[in-house]
């Protein structure tokens, strides 16, 4: 079984992207942030959900063979499980201005289109919640 860091690196290479471009797609501030997840010293079991969701919006269709949404979601097994319609409680943590925001939504997805709509709804909720008062 491939380590998570190997899967992340292999998918970036398949997409034909530099480390800097991948970091930008994920919303990271620098390429070194991305390199952390590709490093053999990274022992995590998934790419964080917020990064995975951002990649899921732009990576499908890139590379040869073309990357599928499922390929991106495999970087975060919880998101993949949700997208496959098994139903899950999804919790995403976002840090902004040193505030912690947790969004928890229970849903059952029927297909990947439902997941895409769910992803858009989370993005909108986060934007609305983090707006300056």
N, C-alpha and C positions, 0 to 999 in steps of 0.2 A: 504494500500500500504506500502510495506517495505521501510524503509529508506535505502539509498545507503550504509551506513556503515554496516547495517545488511546483505545486499546482498553480499557485499565483504567478510564478515566473513563467511557467510553460504557457499559460493563457495569454500573458502580456506579449511574449515572443510570437505566439500564433497570431495575435492581433496586429503584429508588425509595429509595435509602439516602443518608444524609448522609455526609460524609467521616468524621465521628466514628464513625458506626455501622459503616462499612466497615472502619475501622481496628480497631475492637473485634472484628469477625468474623474478621479476619486475625490477631488476637492481638498487635497492635501496641500500644505503650504510649501513643501519642498520635496525634491527627489529623495532626499535622505529618509524622509518619513516612509516612502514607498519601499525603499531598500530594506528597511527594518522587517517588513513582511516577507520579503524574498530571501532574507538571510537564513542560513541553516540553523542559526541560534534562535530563530523564532519558533517557539514550541506550541503556539496557539493552535486551536482546532478550526479556526475560521477567520476570514477577513471580517472586521466589524461591519455590522449591518448597514450603517449609514454610507460607508464606502461602497459596499456591494450594491446598494440601491442606486447610487450614482452611476456605477459602471454598467448596471443593467439597462440604463437609459441610452447609453452610447456605444457599447461594445458589440451588441448583437449585429451580425452582418459583416463585421470586420474579419480579416484574415482568410486563410485557406487551409482547410475547409472553413466556410463562414461560421463564426461563433454564433451559437444559439443562446437564447435567454437562459436556458437550463445550464449551459456551460458556466455562465457567470454566477448563477445562483449556487452552483456546487461549491463556490468559495465560502459560502455560509450555509451550512446544512439546515439550520432552522428556517431560513428564508426559502430554501428549496422545498422543505417539507410543507411549508405553508402553500407555496405555489402549486405543488402537486395535488392539492385539494384534500389533504388529510385532516385539515383543520388544526389550528394552533392558536395559542395566545401569543401575540406578537408584542414585544416590548422593545422600544428603541430608546437609547439614551443619547442625548445631544448636549454638548457643553457649549455654552455661549455666554460671554461676559461673566465668566466664573459662576454661572448659575447652572444648576442641573435641572433638566426637563426630562420627565419620563412620560412617554405616551404608551398606553396599554390598550389594545383593542382586541376583542375576541371576534373572530370571523371564521367562516368556512369558505375556502376558495374552490370554485368549480373548474377553473382553467387559468391559464397564464394571463388572459386578458383581464380577468378579475384581479389578479395580482398587480398588474400594471395600474389599474384604477386605484387599487389600495395604496400603492406606492405614491401615486400623485396626491391622494387624500392625506397621507402622512406628511408629505412635503408641504402642502398647503397649511395643515394644522400647525406644523413647526414654525413656518413663516409667520402665521397669524399670532401665535403665542409669543414669539420672540420680538415682535414689533415693539418699538419704543412707546411707552405710555404717552 
